[in-house]
Structure formats: C-alpha cells, structure tokens
C-alpha cells in the first residue's frame, strides 16, 4: 500500500501521540507540539532523528504542527 505524504504525516503524528502517552500521562496537544519543536531546535534531537534519514526531525515536527489541533 502506498501512502501520500499527508497520510504518512497523519499516521506518524498519531503514533508519536501514542508514544507520548505510553506512561499513562494525559495527552496535551500543546506539549506534543512543543516536544516536536525541540526536535528541530536542539541539535541533539535533530542528530538522533536524522541519523538514518536526513530531514526526519523536520518532517515529524511539521506533521505534528499540521495534525495536532
């Protein structure tokens, strides 16, 4: 099955949300967006996410910004 970039971004955002709430924490959209911003603002996060796929951190941040309301 082939996904559009929009569908892929939406799915990744959903999975990232699940990951953030694995510990039972209450979901907070503002916190989700803030964490995603760190992925491009802090080179340690960017380096981790972009290690195998350059641009991954920015894609994740952009997807979260787009899909989290």
C-alpha positions, -999 to +999 in steps of 0.1 A: +000+000+000+013+034-009+007+064+013+005+101+003+028+124+022-002+138+041-014+104+051+020+094+062+024+126+083-010+120+099-001+084+108+033+093+122+017+120+143-008+095+157+020+070+165+040+098+181+010+107+203+006+071+214+043+070+223+040+102+244+011+086+264+026+051+270+033+060+306-003+069+312+002+106+310-027+127+299-024+139+264-017+176+259-017+189+223+004+220+233+030+197+249+030+175+218+037+205+196+064+218+220+082+185+220+081+183+183+096+218+181+125+206+202+134+180+175+145+208+152+156+234+177+180+212+197+208+196+176+209+166+199+174+156+190+179+166+153+210+144+152+192+115+167+162+116+143+182+125+112+209+099+119+194+073+094+171+096+075+181+132+069+151+155+073+132+131+096+132+156+126+118+184+105+092+161+088+080+149+123+078+184+136+059+196+105+035+167+107+027+173+144+022+211+137-002+202+108-022+174+125-023+183+162-051+207+169 
